[in-house]
Amino acid sequence: MIMRGRMNIILLVLFCLLVTESLAQRGFVSFGWQGGEATENTKDFISERSYEGFNFKVERFVLWGFALGLEVNYTHFYEEAGLQFHQLGNTTYTGQTFKYFDAAPVLFTGRIYLGARRDGFFVPYFGAGAGAYYVQETMEVGSVVFQNDGWAWGVAPQAGLMLRLDEFLYLFGEAAYNKIFERGDIGDHTFFTGTVGLRFGF
């Protein structure tokens, strides 16, 4: 009986802490500018950095500093590769070459926010996302265009830091490593993304 009473007290305390934390801040909506750096196989295809991208997230706290969410973002890489030769079957194509790589994932995310979400001035966090990436690989050789596109699965470990500007407004910076797994005509891809933007608490 004594053990059961202690368990009830512990559960009640945990429930109160959960409710208090939820009332302090229920979640975030984020908007950000995103850039990228290709690595490994992706860098073999396109080596220029990306400065054209955006990031949108919605998150909801489910336990203390742990939030589940949905993320949609877009990263565009572009490179002028100069005069190149491209062999396809028995045909060789020659011309000024332009390369494009676009990735637009829809990710389910889980993040752990460290420190007081409402009173903390600096709030570090880390987590990961997993979901479907829409990928488009394009190469223009002269007037000929070669393109592969489609959906593939991927994961994205993430880490970042928030700077509190107001009671429910934060400036944030975030880095993620994107790993896309080969599927059909879409090859294996990896790239880093960096995001800077605003995060609104609700």
C-alpha positions as CSV (number, residue, x, y, z in Angstrom):
1,M,0.0,0.0,0.0
2,I,2.8,2.4,0.9
3,M,4.6,1.7,-2.4
4,R,1.4,2.3,-4.4
5,G,0.8,5.6,-2.5
6,R,4.4,6.7,-3.4
7,M,3.9,5.8,-7.0
8,N,0.6,7.8,-7.1
9,I,2.4,10.8,-5.7
10,I,5.3,10.5,-8.2
11,L,2.8,10.2,-11.1
12,L,0.9,13.3,-9.8
13,V,4.1,15.3,-9.6
14,L,5.1,14.3,-13.1
15,F,1.7,15.2,-14.4
16,C,1.8,18.6,-12.8
17,L,5.3,19.3,-14.2
18,L,4.0,18.2,-17.7
19,V,1.0,20.5,-17.5
20,T,3.1,23.5,-16.2
21,E,5.7,23.0,-19.0
22,S,2.9,22.8,-21.6
23,L,1.3,26.0,-20.3
24,A,4.7,27.8,-20.4
25,Q,5.1,27.1,-24.1
26,R,3.0,24.7,-26.2
27,G,5.1,24.8,-29.4
28,F,6.8,26.8,-32.2
29,V,6.3,28.0,-35.8
30,S,9.5,28.7,-37.6
31,F,10.4,30.5,-40.9
32,G,14.0,30.7,-42.2
33,W,16.4,31.2,-45.1
34,Q,18.4,28.1,-45.9
35,G,21.7,27.5,-47.7
36,G,23.5,24.3,-48.4
37,E,26.9,22.5,-49.0
38,A,27.0,19.4,-51.1
39,T,29.1,16.4,-49.9
40,E,30.2,13.0,-51.1
41,N,28.2,11.8,-54.2
42,T,26.3,15.0,-54.4
43,K,29.5,17.0,-54.6
44,D,30.7,14.8,-57.4
45,F,27.6,16.0,-59.4
46,I,27.5,19.6,-58.3
47,S,30.2,21.4,-56.2
48,E,28.8,24.9,-55.8
49,R,27.2,26.0,-52.6
50,S,23.5,26.8,-52.4
51,Y,22.2,30.2,-51.3
52,E,18.7,29.7,-52.4
53,G,16.4,27.9,-50.0
54,F,13.8,28.2,-47.3
55,N,12.6,26.4,-44.3
56,F,9.2,26.1,-42.5
57,K,8.5,24.1,-39.3
58,V,5.6,23.5,-36.9
59,E,6.4,21.9,-33.6
60,R,4.4,20.9,-30.5
61,F,5.8,20.0,-27.1
62,V,4.6,16.6,-25.9
63,L,7.0,16.1,-22.9
64,W,9.0,18.7,-21.0
65,G,11.6,19.8,-23.5
66,F,10.7,17.3,-26.2
67,A,8.8,18.5,-29.3
68,L,7.4,16.6,-32.3
69,G,6.8,18.5,-35.5
70,L,6.6,18.7,-39.3
71,E,9.2,20.4,-41.5
72,V,9.0,21.4,-45.1
73,N,12.1,23.0,-46.8
74,Y,13.7,23.5,-50.2
75,T,17.3,23.7,-51.2
76,H,18.5,24.7,-54.8
77,F,22.0,24.1,-56.1
78,Y,23.3,25.6,-59.3
79,E,26.6,25.3,-61.2
80,E,28.0,26.6,-64.5
81,A,30.4,23.7,-65.3
82,G,31.8,25.1,-68.6
83,L,32.5,23.0,-71.7
84,Q,31.9,19.3,-71.0
85,F,31.3,16.0,-72.8
86,H,28.5,13.7,-71.8
87,Q,28.3,10.1,-73.0
88,L,24.9,8.4,-73.3
89,G,24.9,5.1,-75.0
90,N,26.8,5.5,-78.3
91,T,26.2,9.2,-78.5
92,T,28.5,11.9,-77.1
93,Y,27.0,15.3,-76.3
94,T,29.3,18.4,-76.1
95,G,28.5,21.9,-75.0
96,Q,28.4,24.5,-72.2
97,T,27.1,22.6,-69.2
98,F,24.8,23.8,-66.4
99,K,23.9,21.6,-63.5
100,Y,21.0,21.9,-61.0
101,F,20.1,19.9,-57.9
102,D,16.9,20.5,-56.0
103,A,15.7,18.8,-52.8
104,A,12.4,19.4,-51.2
105,P,11.7,17.2,-48.2
106,V,8.7,16.7,-46.0
107,L,10.1,15.5,-42.6
108,F,8.6,14.4,-39.3
109,T,10.9,15.7,-36.6
110,G,11.7,15.2,-33.0
111,R,13.7,17.7,-31.0
112,I,15.0,18.1,-27.5
113,Y,15.2,21.7,-26.2
114,L,17.7,22.2,-23.4
115,G,17.1,24.7,-20.6
116,A,14.0,26.8,-19.8
117,R,12.1,27.4,-22.9
118,R,10.4,30.5,-21.7
119,D,12.9,32.1,-19.4
120,G,16.2,31.0,-21.1
121,F,18.0,33.6,-23.2
122,F,20.0,31.0,-25.1
123,V,18.3,27.7,-25.8
124,P,20.3,25.0,-27.5
125,Y,18.5,22.0,-29.1
126,F,19.2,18.9,-31.1
127,G,17.1,16.2,-32.8
128,A,16.4,14.6,-36.2
129,G,14.0,14.5,-39.0
130,A,12.9,11.6,-41.3
131,G,10.6,11.5,-44.3
132,A,10.3,11.8,-48.0
133,Y,12.5,14.0,-50.2
134,Y,11.5,15.1,-53.7
135,V,14.7,15.3,-55.7
136,Q,15.4,16.7,-59.1
137,E,18.8,16.2,-60.8
138,T,19.2,18.3,-64.0
139,M,22.1,18.7,-66.4
140,E,22.0,20.9,-69.6
141,V,24.7,20.2,-72.2
142,G,24.2,22.7,-74.9
143,S,20.6,22.4,-76.0
144,V,20.2,18.9,-74.6
145,V,18.7,18.4,-71.1
146,F,19.2,15.3,-69.0
147,Q,16.9,15.0,-65.9
148,N,16.0,12.5,-63.2
149,D,13.4,13.3,-60.6
150,G,11.3,11.5,-58.1
151,W,10.7,10.7,-54.4
152,A,13.2,9.0,-52.1
153,W,13.5,8.4,-48.3
154,G,15.9,10.3,-46.2
155,V,17.0,11.4,-42.7
156,A,18.4,14.7,-41.3
157,P,20.1,14.9,-37.9
158,Q,19.9,18.5,-36.7
159,A,21.3,20.9,-34.0
160,G,20.7,24.5,-33.3
161,L,20.6,27.5,-31.0
162,M,17.8,29.9,-30.2
163,L,18.3,33.5,-29.0
164,R,15.2,34.9,-27.2
165,L,14.1,38.3,-28.5
166,D,10.8,38.5,-26.7
167,E,8.5,36.4,-24.6
168,F,7.4,34.3,-27.6
169,L,9.9,35.4,-30.3
170,Y,13.3,33.8,-31.0
171,L,16.1,34.2,-33.5
172,F,17.5,30.8,-34.4
173,G,20.4,29.2,-36.3
174,E,20.4,25.6,-37.2
175,A,22.6,23.0,-39.0
176,A,21.4,19.7,-40.5
177,Y,23.0,16.8,-42.3
178,N,20.7,15.4,-45.0
179,K,21.1,11.8,-46.1
180,I,18.9,10.7,-49.1
181,F,18.9,7.0,-49.9
182,E,19.0,5.7,-53.4
183,R,15.7,4.9,-55.0
184,G,15.0,4.2,-58.7
185,D,16.7,6.8,-60.9
186,I,17.5,9.0,-57.9
187,G,21.0,8.4,-56.6
188,D,22.4,8.4,-53.1
189,H,22.8,12.0,-51.9
190,T,24.3,13.8,-48.9
191,F,24.5,17.6,-48.1
192,F,24.6,20.0,-45.2
193,T,22.1,22.8,-44.7
194,G,22.3,25.8,-42.6
195,T,19.2,27.8,-41.6
196,V,18.7,31.3,-40.0
197,G,15.3,32.6,-39.2
198,L,12.6,33.5,-36.7
199,R,10.8,31.1,-34.4
200,F,7.4,32.1,-32.8
201,G,6.2,30.4,-29.6
202,F,2.5,29.8,-29.0
